[in-house]
Amino acid sequence: MSDIPAGFQPFAYSSAFLDAVGPLYEGSTEEGDLILGLRIEARHCNRRGFAHGGLLVTLADLVLGYALGRAAEQRGLLTVNLTADFAGAAQLGQWVEARADIQKAKGSLAFANCHVSADGQRIVRASGIFKAPPSR
């Protein structure tokens, strides 16, 4: 784990999907907000050697959902809408981080924005709307 930046540890949540996407690491901002990080491996890349856009959108969806869930004290929020704009790319070996900026976490719908950076350069801007799952 020596190539993982200081302050990051393995992500607390696991599933077959997260294990396939990862390994994911979590850290936090000075304010305590969630940061998800990932070192780009060959299996994350497309044929041209860049991190697949689907991986970057997945990372944005994850950080948005988990950050909103923590803020709303609600687990398992469902993605209602997710948009992403690409301003760059990540390459093999780069450290990628996703950070959420929560707009509204309480109520029937929750809203947040996200920036994904590769070695400190912003490459994706995403916006998400989430809702609590229906009661069973």
Phi, psi and omega in degrees: 000014184292340180269011178262130182302151177302145178092356178253147177221163178307139181300137187292338183257149180218149172199170178301321180292312181298323177295324178289325181285319190286201015283136179259148178231149179240146174218190178212155176285174176300332179276356180092008180283146183294138169235131172253136181231159184203133172270126183288121178253168181304323182290346178271353190261154174275185183296337180270359177090011177255152175302133181299138179302326178297325176296316182293322177292322176299316179299319177297314180300318180296310183293323178296311182295314181290320179294317178294320178300318177296316182294324182270356185053045183224124179269152171074035178299147181257137177287124177264317181210140177217124175240149180218140176237130182261129179242002182183194182218161174249143181247164178312129177091345181286151174270125182247134178234144175236132180230137180259147173240105186282130177264314181205124183247344183258155179103190185287332177232146179239143186231139176203158174246164183212147169237134175250130182238147174245117184048042175089352179260125180293131181236340180219138170243129181228156178222138182223151173238132184228158175219161178289146178293155177294151177291145180265000000 
